[in-house]
Amino acid sequence: MASSSDTQDERNALFSFLEREDRDRSLSLPFVPADRRTALAALYAFNAETARIRDLVSQPMPGEIRLQWWRDLIASGASGGSGHPTGDALLETISHYDLPRSAFDRFLEARIFDLYDDPMSSRTAFEAYAGETQSTLIMLAAMVLSRPDAGQISDAAGHAGVAQTVGAVIRALPLHRRRGQIYVPADILSASGCMPEAFLKAEPEPASRALAALIAFGRDHDTRWRERVAAVPKALRPAFLPATLSSGIFQAAEKVGIGAFSEPITIGPLRKSWRYWRAMRG
């Protein structure tokens, strides 16, 4: 049996990892009830662990093996002892809050897309990818915060997850260009008159049009979830906090234009916390 000091060390490692790998969500945790923070940190660290796999492997197959490790761990139903701080915390969270393991399986299946350079075929495909990843993460966080209320927010979570994913894609444009990877839906590129090669080269005229169309796509979903946020029970608001940053990302991307392809858009930690504080008071 792990000692209390071992447990505290694992908890510290979990929070330190999240602070390093996902500051957006790490900064949202002080707005979460204290008795739920470790559980949400586990969910968010799981997201960060799987999001970074592409950068830890040289080929897709080792990445798929890592994703399968997570699948096997979650399916095992074990309550700990994996030797992995995030893995153990996640298993404890799934067990304690009776989270649906099938949701994690779909999440991991969607993450396979990250390992390859295949194009995102359409807006519908993008929405499906976002739904199985970021929207699912919002729903799982909501189940931890207040299970009885979570069923009320699926529509808002769906739109918030898409907006959040668009924002993440915009912020990661320099990284994706280096990889030769395009998350922008092919139908958005086509409607903008921008060939994939021109987008990766950041050719100013077509790439700027494609970026503007992507922002419009993200802003539409951002508007839709915000229209529904009044119906979100206050207990569930913390699950949506990272999504509140999307509008600021879209605004910044419009301001810098083609520069977003070369330098990642950043939002300072104080500004993030201020946005979270305002959202919780709204």
C-alpha positions as CSV (number, residue, x, y, z in Angstrom):
1,M,0.0,0.0,0.0
2,A,1.3,3.4,-0.9
3,S,2.2,5.7,2.0
4,S,0.7,9.2,2.4
5,S,4.0,10.7,1.4
6,D,4.1,8.6,-1.8
7,T,0.5,9.6,-2.6
8,Q,1.4,13.3,-2.1
9,D,4.5,12.9,-4.3
10,E,2.4,11.4,-7.1
11,R,-0.1,14.2,-6.7
12,N,2.7,16.8,-6.9
13,A,4.1,15.1,-10.0
14,L,0.6,15.1,-11.6
15,F,0.1,18.9,-11.0
16,S,3.7,19.7,-12.0
17,F,3.3,17.8,-15.3
18,L,0.0,19.6,-16.1
19,E,1.5,23.0,-15.3
20,R,4.3,22.3,-17.7
21,E,2.3,20.8,-20.5
22,D,-1.1,22.5,-20.4
23,R,-1.1,25.9,-18.7
24,D,-4.6,26.7,-19.9
25,R,-6.1,23.9,-17.9
26,S,-3.7,24.1,-15.0
27,L,-4.7,27.7,-14.4
28,S,-8.4,26.7,-14.4
29,L,-7.9,24.4,-11.4
30,P,-8.0,27.0,-8.7
31,F,-11.6,27.7,-9.8
32,V,-12.5,24.0,-9.2
33,P,-13.7,22.8,-5.8
34,A,-10.7,21.6,-3.8
35,D,-12.1,18.0,-3.5
36,R,-12.4,17.7,-7.3
37,R,-9.1,19.3,-8.4
38,T,-7.0,16.1,-8.4
39,A,-9.7,14.3,-10.5
40,L,-9.8,17.1,-13.1
41,A,-6.0,17.3,-13.1
42,A,-5.9,13.6,-13.9
43,L,-8.3,14.0,-16.9
44,Y,-6.4,17.0,-18.1
45,A,-3.0,15.3,-17.7
46,F,-4.3,12.3,-19.7
47,N,-5.3,14.7,-22.5
48,A,-1.8,16.3,-22.4
49,E,-0.1,12.9,-22.3
50,T,-1.9,11.7,-25.4
51,A,-1.6,15.0,-27.2
52,R,2.2,15.0,-27.0
53,I,2.7,11.5,-28.2
54,R,3.4,12.7,-31.8
55,D,6.4,14.7,-30.5
56,L,7.8,11.7,-28.5
57,V,8.0,9.2,-31.4
58,S,9.7,9.2,-34.8
59,Q,7.1,7.0,-36.6
60,P,3.3,6.6,-36.2
61,M,3.5,2.9,-35.1
62,P,5.2,3.5,-31.8
63,G,2.7,6.2,-31.2
64,E,-0.2,3.8,-31.8
65,I,1.5,1.4,-29.3
66,R,1.5,4.2,-26.7
67,L,-2.2,4.9,-27.3
68,Q,-2.9,1.2,-27.0
69,W,-1.1,1.2,-23.7
70,W,-3.6,3.7,-22.4
71,R,-6.4,1.7,-23.9
72,D,-5.3,-1.4,-22.1
73,L,-4.7,0.4,-18.9
74,I,-8.2,2.0,-18.9
75,A,-9.9,-1.3,-20.0
76,S,-8.2,-3.2,-17.3
77,G,-10.4,-1.7,-14.6
78,A,-7.4,-1.6,-12.3
79,S,-7.4,0.9,-9.5
80,G,-3.7,1.8,-9.5
81,G,-0.2,0.4,-9.5
82,S,0.6,1.2,-13.1
83,G,3.8,3.0,-12.0
84,H,2.6,6.0,-14.1
85,P,1.4,9.1,-12.0
86,T,-1.1,10.2,-14.6
87,G,-2.2,6.6,-15.3
88,D,-2.8,5.9,-11.6
89,A,-4.6,9.1,-11.0
90,L,-6.8,8.6,-14.1
91,L,-7.7,5.0,-13.0
92,E,-8.7,6.3,-9.5
93,T,-10.8,9.1,-11.1
94,I,-12.6,6.7,-13.5
95,S,-13.4,4.3,-10.7
96,H,-14.4,6.9,-8.1
97,Y,-16.7,8.9,-10.4
98,D,-17.8,5.9,-12.5
99,L,-16.8,7.6,-15.7
100,P,-17.6,5.7,-19.0
101,R,-14.6,3.8,-20.2
102,S,-16.1,3.8,-23.7
103,A,-15.6,7.6,-23.9
104,F,-11.9,7.2,-23.3
105,D,-11.7,4.5,-26.0
106,R,-13.3,6.8,-28.5
107,F,-11.0,9.6,-27.4
108,L,-8.0,7.4,-28.0
109,E,-9.3,6.3,-31.3
110,A,-9.6,9.9,-32.4
111,R,-6.0,10.6,-31.2
112,I,-4.7,8.3,-33.9
113,F,-5.3,11.1,-36.4
114,D,-2.6,13.1,-34.7
115,L,0.1,10.6,-35.5
116,Y,-0.3,10.8,-39.3
117,D,-0.1,13.6,-41.9
118,D,-3.5,12.7,-43.5
119,P,-5.6,15.7,-44.2
120,M,-8.7,16.6,-42.2
121,S,-11.2,15.9,-44.9
122,S,-14.0,18.2,-44.0
123,R,-15.6,20.4,-41.4
124,T,-17.8,17.5,-40.4
125,A,-14.7,15.4,-39.8
126,F,-13.1,18.2,-37.8
127,E,-16.3,18.5,-35.6
128,A,-16.2,14.7,-35.1
129,Y,-12.6,14.8,-34.1
130,A,-13.2,17.7,-31.7
131,G,-16.3,16.0,-30.3
132,E,-14.4,12.8,-29.4
133,T,-11.5,14.7,-27.8
134,Q,-12.1,18.2,-26.4
135,S,-15.9,18.1,-26.1
136,T,-15.6,14.7,-24.4
137,L,-13.0,16.1,-22.0
138,I,-15.5,18.9,-21.1
139,M,-18.3,16.3,-20.5
140,L,-16.0,14.1,-18.4
141,A,-15.0,17.1,-16.3
142,A,-18.6,17.9,-15.9
143,M,-19.4,14.4,-14.6
144,V,-16.7,14.8,-12.0
145,L,-18.0,18.3,-10.9
146,S,-21.7,17.3,-10.8
147,R,-22.9,14.1,-12.3
148,P,-26.6,14.9,-12.0
149,D,-26.2,18.1,-13.9
150,A,-23.8,16.9,-16.6
151,G,-26.6,15.7,-19.0
152,Q,-27.8,19.3,-19.4
153,I,-24.6,20.5,-21.2
154,S,-23.9,18.2,-24.1
155,D,-24.9,20.7,-26.7
156,A,-22.8,23.5,-25.2
157,A,-19.9,21.1,-24.7
158,G,-20.1,20.0,-28.3
159,H,-19.8,23.6,-29.6
160,A,-17.2,24.6,-27.0
161,G,-15.0,21.7,-27.9
162,V,-15.0,22.6,-31.5
163,A,-14.2,26.2,-30.8
164,Q,-11.4,25.2,-28.5
165,T,-10.0,22.8,-31.0
166,V,-9.9,25.5,-33.7
167,G,-8.1,27.8,-31.3
168,A,-5.6,25.0,-30.5
169,V,-5.0,24.5,-34.2
170,I,-4.4,28.2,-34.8
171,R,-1.9,28.4,-31.9
172,A,-0.1,25.3,-33.2
173,L,0.2,26.5,-36.8
174,P,4.0,26.9,-36.6
175,L,4.4,23.4,-35.2
176,H,2.0,21.8,-37.7
177,R,3.8,23.5,-40.6
178,R,7.1,22.0,-39.4
179,R,5.5,18.6,-39.3
180,G,3.8,19.0,-42.7
181,Q,0.5,18.4,-41.0
182,I,-2.8,20.2,-41.8
183,Y,-5.7,20.2,-39.4
184,V,-7.7,22.8,-41.4
185,P,-10.6,21.0,-43.1
186,A,-10.1,20.4,-46.8
187,D,-13.4,22.0,-47.7
188,I,-12.3,25.2,-45.9
189,L,-9.1,25.3,-47.9
190,S,-10.9,24.6,-51.1
191,A,-13.5,27.3,-50.5
192,S,-10.7,29.7,-49.8
193,G,-8.8,28.9,-53.0
194,C,-5.9,27.6,-51.0
195,M,-4.0,24.5,-51.9
196,P,-2.5,22.4,-49.0
197,E,1.0,23.2,-50.3
198,A,0.3,26.9,-50.3
199,F,-1.0,26.7,-46.8
200,L,2.0,24.9,-45.5
201,K,4.3,27.4,-47.2
202,A,2.2,30.3,-45.7
203,E,1.8,31.9,-49.1
204,P,0.2,35.2,-47.9
205,E,-2.8,35.6,-50.2
206,P,-4.4,32.2,-50.1
207,A,-3.2,31.2,-46.6
208,S,-4.6,34.4,-45.1
209,R,-8.0,33.7,-46.7
210,A,-7.9,30.1,-45.3
211,L,-7.0,31.4,-41.9
212,A,-9.8,33.9,-41.9
213,A,-12.3,31.1,-42.9
214,L,-10.9,28.9,-40.1
215,I,-11.4,31.7,-37.6
216,A,-15.0,32.2,-38.9
217,F,-15.7,28.5,-38.4
218,G,-14.3,28.5,-34.9
219,R,-16.1,31.7,-34.0
220,D,-19.4,30.3,-35.1
221,H,-19.1,27.4,-32.7
222,D,-17.7,29.8,-30.0
223,T,-20.9,31.9,-30.4
224,R,-23.1,28.9,-30.2
225,W,-21.7,27.6,-26.9
226,R,-21.7,31.0,-25.3
227,E,-25.4,31.4,-26.3
228,R,-26.0,28.2,-24.2
229,V,-23.8,29.0,-21.3
230,A,-26.5,30.7,-19.3
231,A,-28.2,27.3,-19.0
232,V,-25.0,25.6,-17.7
233,P,-25.3,25.0,-13.9
234,K,-22.8,27.1,-12.0
235,A,-21.2,23.9,-10.6
236,L,-20.2,22.9,-14.1
237,R,-18.8,26.3,-15.2
238,P,-15.1,25.3,-14.4
239,A,-15.3,22.6,-17.1
240,F,-15.8,25.3,-19.7
241,L,-13.0,27.7,-18.5
242,P,-10.3,26.7,-21.0
243,A,-12.8,27.2,-23.9
244,T,-13.3,30.8,-22.8
245,L,-9.8,31.5,-24.3
246,S,-10.9,30.7,-27.8
247,S,-12.4,34.2,-28.6
248,G,-9.1,35.8,-27.6
249,I,-7.1,33.5,-29.8
250,F,-9.4,34.3,-32.8
251,Q,-9.0,38.0,-32.1
252,A,-5.2,37.8,-31.9
253,A,-5.0,35.7,-35.0
254,E,-7.0,38.3,-37.0
255,K,-4.6,40.9,-35.7
256,V,-1.3,39.2,-36.6
257,G,-2.7,37.6,-39.8
258,I,-0.1,35.6,-41.7
259,G,2.3,36.0,-38.7
260,A,0.3,33.3,-36.9
261,F,2.0,30.8,-39.3
262,S,5.4,31.7,-37.9
263,E,5.0,32.6,-34.3
264,P,2.6,30.8,-31.9
265,I,-0.1,33.0,-30.5
266,T,0.3,33.3,-26.7
267,I,-2.0,34.5,-23.9
268,G,-0.3,35.5,-20.6
269,P,-1.2,33.6,-17.4
270,L,-2.6,36.7,-15.7
271,R,-4.9,37.4,-18.7
272,K,-6.0,33.7,-18.7
273,S,-6.8,33.8,-14.9
274,W,-8.7,37.1,-15.4
275,R,-10.8,35.6,-18.1
276,Y,-11.5,32.6,-15.9
277,W,-12.5,34.8,-13.0
278,R,-14.8,36.9,-15.2
279,A,-16.4,33.7,-16.7
280,M,-17.1,32.3,-13.2
281,R,-18.7,35.5,-12.1
282,G,-20.9,35.7,-15.2
